[in-house]
């Protein structure tokens, strides 16, 4: 279980770094928009600043959700329930946990949820 704990801790740190990068990107886009009088809404050259902010915002929300999932997985490790499906109570396969260390559901329950 110590390997799992280390792997999740590394995933946590990588996710925090990704969040910091995205936050810096967002801040850069906002700062760039403050320095210009451009009418980006009607700019024929490409995407608008609002669109870029929206894209980065969506990525930030996704990364924050992933961070919460990793933290929850760490909590399950501490509680002794890591690797047990929250849907049916069966073990989550090793291959699934290898691919998705924060998985809450076995592949069967995950397939049911995605339908």
Steps between C-alpha positions, in 0.01 A plus 500: 500500500801727547559496122142615444540776756822621333344485155195699609721754679702545179177538302387761754823699456484480119140617505585792726780599259260479205249716688770759572599507131140546389445775756810679370373460141164647601668791676711564187195507274322738735807724528539507121138603458547790739786640290300529181203689366440237237145402423572130529134413453522606136864412434521305171846372592389218727368407838379759743654569835170400658521164321856445624395583856207262466724219374747546782213522750364166381843342535536644850165351602602163358835504683335604828254212464788260438681635806189438712482144363867436584448639851194277542705200387764586761220509757385154388856372541504628857154355568597164355237510226726582206446265208144409602224603257263755651224366278499126560764441768713278276874552459602749234736326259872567527519605134227760555672635811827511308336709227277705733646498850210708637231267357198462727317243288584166344486486121152345505347770722684774309350369175151514654551858616627618161187375321 
